[in-house]
Amino acid sequence: MNSEKLRNWLQLVGMAAVVASLVFVGLQIKQSDEIALVELLDNAAIRNLELSTLRADHADIWQKACLGDELNSSEKVIASSIYFAYISNNWNAWVRTKTTGYGLSEPDYLTDTVAANMHRYPGLKMITLSYRDWRTNISELDTTYTLIYQEAILSRLAELEELELNPEYDVMWCGHQ
């Protein structure tokens, strides 16, 4: 075999090796994406279970809070903790979906459910407004995404207030997504 044939053959083998490595990298990326999606689903399920457990463990307080019934100081702490878990869970899912495209729901669905809960349960709306007031002047915690998220909720809330003048929903659904 002369040197030109050998060189051509080695170049062909080299190109085949490059193509094979690119295929391998592509398969690894696909597998990594699938693993990330499974982890996302697992983490979301865990957070949702924790939130459901928190609501169930304090159902009487949560229901009173959602309805806007009077709460004593200890009950307010519990209700605000449940609310914070609820809104944090929703916010994290919204930001993840908005920034990465990975999520179990569309961003609008997530903000719409918060708006629906605020509209249908007056106590939840009071807690939300109280939390928003408390956050006033804590600008370093607010991001562009925070403002977009809040605006989406308030916009949908305004629409719901026009559509459902007297919403009456079973309090067992308060805080669900």
C-alpha positions, 0 to 999 in steps of 0.5 A: 500500500502506497503512502497516499492510499494509507493517508487517505485511509487514515483520514477516512478513519479519522473522520469516522472517529470524529462522527462517532464521537459527535454521535456519542456526545449527542446521546450523552446530552440527550441522556442528561436532558432526560435525567434532568427532567426526571429529577425535575419531576421528582423534586416537584413531586416532593415539594408538592407532597410537602406542601400538601402535608403542611396544609393537611397537618394544619387544615383547620388553620389553613381553611380559616386563613383562606376564608379570612376568618380571625386568626390568633397570633400562633395561627397567623404564623402557621398560616403565613408559613403555609402561604410562604411554602405555597407561593415559593413552590409556585414562584420556583416552578414559574421561574424555572419554566420561564428561564429554562423551558423545563417545567410541568406547567406553562408559566401562565398556568402557574400565575393564573392559579395564584390569581384564582386562589387569591380571587376565590379565597379572600383570606388568601388575598389578604395574606398575599397583600400583607406579604407584599406590603411586608416586602416593601423596600426590600428591593434587593430581593426583587428581580425583573422576574419578580415584577413580571410574576407579580404583574401576571398575577395581578393582571389575571386577578383583575380579569377574574374579578370581572368574570366571577363577581361572587366566587364561591368555591369549596375551601378544600381547594385553597392553595392548590395548583 
